[in-house]
Amino acid sequence: MKKIDINLILKLRKKTGSSLIECKKSLIKSNGNVEKALDYLRTTGICTAIRHSMNKSKIGKIFLYCDHITSVLVQLNAETDFVIKNSLFSDLGNKIAQYAVKNKIFEIKELRKIFNKKIIFLINQTKENIVLNKIEHLQGQYISAYLHAGRIGVLLKWNAEFNVTNLELGKKIAMHIAASNPLYLSQETIPKEILKKEYDIQMKLAKKTGKSSFVLEKIVQGRIKKFQNNYTLLEQNFIFDSNNTVKKFLYDKNFIIKKFIFFSLKDE
């Protein structure tokens, strides 16, 4: 039996919640490839997860600055909750986000150099390691943004008349994204390889029913449609009007969503 690194097993377990034995078994069958092992767990029915956690940080906080033309989300990390709740920590995070927008600097390495002295000062004050971990930004006409509890941030680029109504609508869409976490803007923006992978997984699962090829294809196409609806923003039911999808809600409002960024902190 091939020896599998325990760290890979633990990593897969965190992603799927499957047992250590099942994770090890899937990694052996996948030659140590975590992504292929995850697909294997799904096809065997052991795991139904399809999202891969991103932007992870045990102890961190997200900061937002938006002027509706440029918007930025900054992730600052520390070692304990006590420090991220410190006003000095929050002041630094807000200053970095504001500086990035005002000076149009979005390279993490450059920002680290610019704020190196302030970060070192804060490290000396708190006796903890402080790290400027990540930055995301959007530019264009126009940007809406939403920040929830310093743990979920959303940037939304839209095209419509700039007025109070559309500003409020942009914020609502950003809030919807924060709550629903779509992976893609529309069905057309889902990469073909993602759909192909999902199709293969669903077909393997459907074949276990023993039904005919014609029925299997119907089952799989229905599941693919559900996948597209669940994970594309425009096809999701709008949280502020559950009778309509986001696309239908926006249809007669001349409000076009161009791009969005979802940014979150999740416990390891």
C-alpha positions in Angstrom: 0.0 0.0 0.0 1.3 3.4 -1.0 2.3 5.6 2.0 0.4 8.9 2.1 1.6 12.0 4.0 -0.6 12.5 7.1 -0.7 16.2 6.3 -2.5 15.4 3.0 -5.0 13.2 4.9 -5.7 16.0 7.4 -6.0 18.6 4.7 -8.6 16.5 2.8 -10.5 15.8 6.0 -10.8 19.5 6.7 -12.1 20.1 3.2 -14.7 17.2 3.3 -15.4 16.2 6.9 -14.9 12.6 5.8 -13.2 10.1 8.1 -9.4 9.7 8.2 -9.7 6.2 6.7 -11.8 7.3 3.8 -9.5 10.3 3.1 -6.5 8.0 3.1 -8.2 5.5 0.9 -9.2 8.2 -1.6 -5.7 9.7 -1.6 -4.2 6.3 -2.4 -6.5 5.8 -5.3 -5.7 9.4 -6.5 -1.9 9.0 -6.1 -1.8 11.7 -3.4 -3.7 14.4 -5.5 -6.0 16.2 -3.0 -8.4 17.6 -5.7 -8.8 14.2 -7.4 -9.3 12.6 -4.0 -12.0 15.0 -3.3 -13.7 14.1 -6.6 -13.4 10.4 -5.7 -15.1 11.0 -2.3 -18.0 12.8 -4.1 -18.4 10.0 -6.7 -18.6 7.4 -3.9 -21.3 9.5 -2.1 -19.1 10.0 0.9 -18.7 13.7 0.4 -21.1 16.2 -1.2 -18.9 19.3 -0.7 -18.2 21.3 -3.9 -16.8 24.5 -2.6 -13.1 24.8 -1.8 -12.5 27.1 1.1 -10.5 30.2 0.1 -8.9 33.1 1.9 -8.6 31.0 5.2 -7.3 32.6 8.4 -7.8 31.4 11.9 -7.3 34.9 13.3 -7.9 37.8 11.0 -10.0 40.7 10.0 -11.2 42.2 6.7 -11.1 46.0 6.1 -13.0 47.9 3.4 -12.6 51.2 1.7 -14.8 52.3 -1.2 -15.3 55.6 -3.1 -17.7 54.0 -5.7 -15.0 54.2 -8.4 -12.4 52.2 -6.7 -12.9 49.7 -3.8 -10.5 47.5 -1.8 -10.7 44.7 0.7 -7.6 44.1 2.9 -7.0 41.1 5.1 -4.9 41.7 8.2 -3.9 38.8 10.4 -2.8 38.4 14.0 -2.4 35.6 16.5 -5.4 36.1 18.8 -8.9 37.5 18.9 -7.7 39.9 21.6 -5.4 41.7 19.1 -7.8 41.9 16.2 -10.3 43.6 18.5 -7.6 46.2 19.4 -8.3 49.7 18.2 -4.7 50.0 17.0 -5.1 46.9 14.8 -8.3 48.3 13.3 -6.8 51.7 12.7 -3.9 50.1 10.8 -6.2 48.0 8.7 -8.4 50.9 7.8 -5.4 53.1 7.0 -4.0 50.4 4.6 -7.3 50.1 2.8 -7.7 53.8 2.4 -4.1 54.3 1.3 -4.5 51.6 -1.3 -7.5 53.3 -2.9 -6.2 56.8 -2.6 -2.9 55.9 -4.2 -4.1 53.2 -6.5 -1.6 50.7 -5.0 -2.9 47.1 -5.0 0.3 45.0 -4.9 0.6 43.3 -1.6 4.4 43.3 -1.6 4.5 47.1 -2.2 1.9 47.8 0.6 3.9 45.6 3.0 7.0 47.8 2.3 5.1 51.0 2.7 3.5 50.0 6.0 6.5 48.0 7.3 7.3 50.4 10.1 3.7 50.7 11.2 3.3 47.0 11.3 6.6 46.5 13.3 5.3 49.2 15.7 2.1 47.3 16.2 4.0 44.0 16.7 6.0 45.7 19.4 2.9 47.0 21.0 0.8 43.8 20.9 3.7 41.3 21.3 2.1 39.3 18.4 3.0 38.7 14.8 0.9 41.0 12.5 0.7 40.1 8.8 -0.8 42.0 5.9 -2.1 38.8 4.3 -4.2 39.7 1.2 -5.8 42.4 -0.8 -8.5 42.4 -3.5 -9.8 45.4 -5.5 -12.2 46.5 -8.2 -12.1 49.7 -10.3 -14.7 51.2 -12.7 -18.0 52.9 -13.0 -19.5 52.0 -10.5 -18.5 50.0 -7.4 -20.6 49.0 -4.5 -19.3 47.2 -1.4 -20.4 45.4 1.7 -18.6 44.3 4.8 -20.1 41.9 7.4 -18.5 41.7 10.8 -15.0 42.0 9.5 -15.2 38.5 8.2 -17.0 38.7 4.9 -16.4 41.3 2.2 -18.0 41.9 -1.2 -17.1 44.2 -4.1 -19.6 44.6 -6.9 -19.0 46.4 -10.2 -22.1 47.5 -12.0 -23.3 49.6 -15.0 -26.3 51.8 -14.5 -27.3 55.4 -13.8 -25.5 56.7 -10.7 -28.2 57.7 -8.3 -29.4 56.9 -4.8 -31.8 54.1 -5.9 -29.0 52.3 -7.8 -26.5 52.8 -5.0 -29.0 51.2 -2.6 -29.6 48.4 -5.1 -25.9 47.8 -5.5 -25.6 47.4 -1.8 -28.4 44.9 -1.6 -26.9 42.8 -4.4 -23.6 42.9 -2.4 -25.4 41.8 0.7 -27.0 39.0 -1.3 -23.6 37.8 -2.4 -22.3 37.9 1.2 -25.2 35.7 2.3 -25.4 33.3 -0.7 -21.7 33.1 -1.8 -22.2 32.5 -5.6 -19.2 31.1 -7.3 -19.9 32.6 -10.8 -21.7 35.6 -12.2 -23.8 33.7 -14.8 -24.1 30.3 -16.4 -22.0 31.5 -19.3 -19.1 32.3 -17.0 -18.8 28.8 -15.5 -15.6 27.3 -17.0 -16.2 24.4 -19.3 -13.9 22.2 -17.4 -15.9 22.8 -14.2 -19.1 21.7 -15.9 -17.4 18.7 -17.4 -16.1 17.7 -14.0 -19.5 18.1 -12.4 -21.1 16.2 -15.3 -18.7 13.2 -14.8 -19.3 13.2 -11.0 -23.1 13.3 -11.3 -23.1 10.6 -14.0 -21.1 8.3 -11.8 -23.5 8.9 -9.0 -26.6 8.5 -11.2 -25.4 5.1 -12.7 -25.7 3.6 -9.2 -29.5 3.8 -9.7 -29.3 1.2 -12.4 -31.7 3.2 -14.7 -31.5 3.3 -18.5 -29.1 5.6 -20.4 -31.9 7.9 -21.4 -33.1 8.3 -17.8 -29.6 8.8 -16.5 -29.0 11.6 -19.0 -32.2 13.3 -17.8 -31.2 12.9 -14.2 -27.7 14.3 -14.8 -28.9 17.3 -16.9 -31.3 18.1 -14.1 -28.5 18.1 -11.5 -26.3 20.2 -13.7 -29.1 22.7 -14.1 -29.5 22.8 -10.3 -25.7 23.2 -9.9 -25.7 26.2 -12.3 -28.7 27.8 -10.6 -27.3 27.4 -7.1 -23.8 28.7 -7.8 -24.4 31.5 -10.3 -25.4 34.9 -9.0 -27.9 35.8 -11.6 -29.8 32.5 -11.3 -30.0 32.5 -7.5 -33.2 33.5 -5.7 -32.8 37.1 -4.6 -32.8 37.2 -0.8 -34.7 40.5 -0.8 -37.4 39.1 -3.2 -37.5 35.3 -3.0 -40.1 35.1 -5.7 -37.5 36.2 -8.3 -34.0 35.3 -9.3 -31.5 38.1 -9.2 -31.6 38.2 -13.0 -35.4 38.6 -13.1 -35.4 41.2 -10.3 -32.9 43.3 -12.3 -34.5 42.8 -15.7 -36.5 46.0 -15.9 -34.2 48.1 -13.8 -31.5 48.7 -16.4 -28.9 47.6 -13.8 -26.1 45.4 -15.2 -23.7 43.5 -12.9 -20.3 43.4 -14.5 -18.2 41.6 -11.9 -18.0 40.7 -8.2 -15.5 39.6 -5.6 -16.4 37.5 -2.6 -13.8 37.6 0.2 -14.1 35.7 3.5 -12.3 34.4 6.5 -13.0 30.9 7.6 -11.7 29.0 10.5 -9.2 26.2 9.7 
